[in-house]
Amino acid sequence: MIHLAYDGSVNGDWVAWYALNLARQDPGCRLRVIHINTDEVNADKVREKIAALEGECADAGVDMSLDIVSASGLSRDSIFKDLRDQVPARADSLLVCGTRLRGGGKGYLSGTVAAKLLNDEKFSVIAVRVVQPGLLGAPKRFLVPVAGDHEGFLMGADILKRLGANVARVNLLRVMMIKHHLFRRLLNNQAEHLREKGWASLLGLDEELAALIAVENWKIDANVVVSDDWAHEVIIAANRHKSHLILMEASRKDLRSQFVYGNPIEVVLRDAPCDVAIYRGA
């Protein structure tokens, strides 16, 4: 079942389109909207906005329900715990939430409720930053950075299958990382060796993904680059391929990092030319 953490903001309305499209492909075609009421947004206003979403869900054949839950506190920890208590620890539970820029140079994710949810292991979570609201949560061109974790790849494939009813292109990207001081002195044969390792790690993934999401093989492309800056390569690839959505798994290390400007997730969220979806499995 798809659960949506809805805060009543305009950004929340944009994220809701992603939740709706995920629910459209859910076995039960159900979407449960959860609003933790902190009095920041009037509950009646939330109900009014959700009524519009309910109409869109009905048109899409999705059964929607709304739960407005009184907040146990105003801190991010309290809101995180309130949301965590609302979603059952089941294999088919997927919580959709949003991420957006905070003032004071605090970034998009570090220290937020979304980061706490992603870092938790009770249920699967996908956090979305919307750059192109006109897509209505229905991207057609995807960039998928591949880190080598096959279980994470499979979860990403499941999300892609739910969102990819009209897939035009999926670009897999493997970035072979090397430390900055070594990268500057990298020889051609060393770079070629790293690229070969990267291609070996991608072997068969394009065909596997095509089968998993039921698209033609030619719609899946792959590339390997050697770099000392993972986030920079992801952003370049998204621009080159005119991607609508970057779909990437977040590592625990990056989620726990308190360094906003050096965190590759934060860099991609800040500089990506398209929507970004970050996911973690339970």
C-alpha positions in Angstrom: 0.0 0.0 0.0 1.2 3.5 -0.8 1.3 6.0 2.1 1.7 9.8 1.5 3.1 12.1 4.2 1.3 15.3 3.3 2.1 18.7 4.9 -0.5 20.8 3.1 2.1 22.9 1.2 2.3 23.5 -2.6 5.3 21.3 -2.7 3.3 18.6 -0.9 0.7 18.9 -3.7 3.4 18.3 -6.3 4.7 15.3 -4.4 1.2 13.9 -4.1 1.1 13.4 -7.9 4.0 10.9 -7.5 2.1 9.1 -4.7 -1.0 8.9 -6.9 1.0 7.5 -9.9 2.7 4.9 -7.6 -0.7 3.9 -6.2 -2.1 3.5 -9.6 0.2 0.5 -10.2 -0.1 -0.8 -6.6 -1.8 -4.2 -6.3 -4.6 -2.8 -4.2 -4.7 0.6 -6.0 -4.9 2.3 -2.6 -3.4 5.6 -1.4 -3.5 6.6 2.3 -2.8 10.2 2.9 -1.3 11.0 6.4 -1.3 14.6 7.7 0.4 15.2 11.0 -1.5 18.3 12.3 0.9 20.8 13.8 -1.5 23.7 13.3 0.9 25.2 10.8 -1.7 24.5 8.1 -5.4 24.7 9.0 -6.9 21.2 9.0 -9.9 22.4 7.1 -7.6 23.7 4.4 -5.9 20.3 4.3 -9.3 18.6 3.8 -10.2 21.1 1.1 -6.9 20.4 -0.8 -7.1 16.7 -0.3 -10.7 16.7 -1.8 -9.2 17.8 -5.1 -6.6 14.9 -4.8 -9.4 12.5 -4.1 -11.1 13.5 -7.3 -7.9 12.9 -9.3 -7.5 9.5 -7.5 -11.1 8.5 -8.4 -10.4 9.4 -12.0 -7.3 7.2 -11.9 -9.1 4.3 -10.3 -7.3 4.7 -7.0 -9.0 4.4 -3.6 -7.9 7.2 -1.4 -8.2 7.7 2.4 -7.2 10.6 4.6 -5.9 10.4 8.2 -5.3 13.7 10.1 -3.3 12.9 13.2 -2.6 15.3 16.0 1.1 16.0 16.4 2.7 14.8 19.7 5.1 17.7 19.4 6.5 20.3 17.1 10.0 19.0 16.7 11.2 17.1 13.7 11.8 14.1 16.0 8.2 14.2 17.2 6.8 14.4 13.6 9.1 11.6 12.5 7.9 9.4 15.3 4.2 10.3 14.6 4.6 9.3 10.9 6.6 6.2 11.8 3.8 5.0 14.1 1.2 5.5 11.3 2.8 3.2 8.7 2.7 -0.6 9.3 6.0 -2.5 9.1 5.1 -4.6 6.1 6.9 -5.6 3.0 4.3 -3.8 0.8 4.3 -0.5 2.7 5.9 2.4 0.8 5.9 5.9 2.3 6.2 8.9 -0.1 7.4 12.2 1.3 8.8 15.4 0.0 12.1 17.3 0.4 12.7 21.0 -0.3 15.2 23.7 0.4 15.4 25.0 3.9 16.8 28.5 4.8 20.2 29.2 6.4 22.2 26.9 4.2 20.6 23.8 5.8 20.2 21.9 2.5 17.3 19.8 1.3 17.6 16.6 3.3 20.2 16.6 6.2 18.4 16.6 9.5 14.9 16.7 8.1 12.0 14.4 8.8 12.5 12.9 5.3 16.1 12.0 6.2 15.0 10.4 9.4 12.4 8.3 7.6 14.9 7.2 4.9 17.4 6.3 7.6 14.9 4.2 9.5 14.4 0.5 8.6 10.7 -0.1 9.5 9.3 0.4 6.0 10.4 1.5 2.5 10.6 5.2 1.8 10.9 7.4 -1.3 11.6 11.1 -0.8 10.9 13.4 -3.8 12.2 16.8 -4.8 10.0 18.3 -7.5 11.7 20.7 -10.0 9.2 20.2 -12.8 5.7 20.3 -11.4 4.3 20.3 -14.9 5.2 16.6 -15.2 2.4 15.9 -12.7 4.5 13.1 -11.2 4.6 11.2 -14.5 8.2 11.3 -15.8 9.2 9.5 -19.0 13.0 9.9 -19.1 14.9 8.4 -16.1 18.5 8.5 -14.9 19.4 5.7 -12.6 22.8 5.8 -10.9 23.9 2.3 -10.1 26.0 1.6 -7.0 26.5 -2.1 -7.3 23.9 -3.2 -4.6 21.6 -5.6 -6.5 18.9 -5.6 -3.8 18.8 -1.8 -4.0 18.7 -2.1 -7.8 15.6 -4.3 -7.6 13.8 -1.9 -5.4 14.6 0.9 -7.8 13.3 -1.3 -10.6 10.0 -1.8 -8.7 9.6 2.0 -8.3 10.5 2.5 -11.9 7.9 -0.1 -13.0 5.2 1.7 -11.0 6.1 5.1 -12.5 7.1 3.9 -15.9 3.8 3.3 -17.7 5.1 5.5 -20.5 8.8 5.0 -20.3 10.7 6.7 -23.1 14.2 6.2 -21.9 16.1 4.8 -18.9 19.8 5.7 -18.6 21.9 3.6 -16.2 25.0 5.3 -14.9 27.9 3.7 -13.1 30.4 6.2 -11.6 33.8 4.6 -10.8 35.1 6.8 -8.0 38.7 7.6 -7.3 40.2 10.0 -4.7 40.8 13.5 -6.0 44.6 13.5 -5.5 44.8 10.1 -7.4 42.4 11.2 -10.1 44.7 14.1 -11.1 47.6 11.6 -11.8 45.4 8.8 -13.3 47.1 7.1 -16.3 45.1 6.0 -19.4 45.6 2.3 -18.7 44.4 2.8 -15.1 41.3 4.6 -16.2 40.5 1.9 -18.8 40.9 -0.8 -16.1 38.4 1.1 -13.9 36.0 1.4 -16.8 36.2 -2.3 -17.5 35.4 -3.0 -13.9 32.4 -0.7 -14.2 31.1 -2.3 -17.3 31.5 -5.7 -15.7 29.3 -4.6 -12.8 26.6 -3.5 -15.3 26.7 -6.7 -17.3 23.2 -7.9 -18.0 21.5 -5.2 -15.8 20.0 -3.4 -18.9 18.3 -6.6 -20.1 17.2 -7.5 -16.5 15.7 -4.1 -16.0 13.9 -4.2 -19.4 12.3 -7.5 -18.4 11.4 -6.3 -14.9 9.7 -3.1 -16.1 8.4 -4.7 -19.3 9.9 -2.3 -21.9 11.8 -2.9 -25.1 15.6 -3.4 -24.5 16.5 -0.5 -26.7 14.9 1.9 -24.2 17.5 1.0 -21.6 21.0 2.5 -22.1 24.1 2.4 -19.9 27.3 4.3 -19.4 30.4 4.1 -17.2 32.6 7.1 -16.2 35.7 7.4 -14.0 35.6 10.4 -11.7 36.5 12.0 -8.4 33.0 13.7 -8.1 30.0 11.4 -8.2 27.4 14.1 -7.8 28.9 16.2 -10.7 28.8 13.2 -13.0 25.1 12.5 -12.1 24.1 16.1 -12.8 26.1 16.2 -16.1 24.3 12.9 -17.2 20.9 14.3 -16.3 21.5 17.4 -18.4 22.9 15.3 -21.3 20.0 12.9 -21.4 17.4 15.5 -20.7 16.2 13.4 -17.8 12.8 14.0 -16.1 13.7 12.1 -12.9 16.9 11.0 -11.2 16.0 7.8 -9.3 18.7 6.9 -6.8 19.2 4.8 -3.7 20.7 6.7 -0.7 23.5 5.1 1.3 23.3 5.2 5.1 26.6 7.0 5.2 25.3 9.9 3.1 22.0 10.0 5.0 23.9 10.3 8.3 26.3 13.0 7.1 25.9 16.4 8.6 28.0 18.1 6.0 25.5 19.7 3.7 27.8 21.1 1.0 30.0 18.1 0.6 27.2 15.5 0.8 26.6 14.1 -2.8 22.9 13.7 -2.1 22.6 17.3 -1.2 24.6 18.4 -4.2 22.3 16.5 -6.6 19.2 17.8 -4.8 20.5 21.3 -5.1 21.8 21.3 -8.6 19.8 18.7 -10.6 17.9 20.1 -13.6 15.1 17.7 -13.0 13.0 16.0 -10.3 15.0 13.7 -7.9 13.6 10.7 -6.1 15.7 9.1 -3.3 14.7 5.7 -1.9 15.7 3.3 0.8 14.3 -0.2 1.4 13.2 -1.5 4.8 
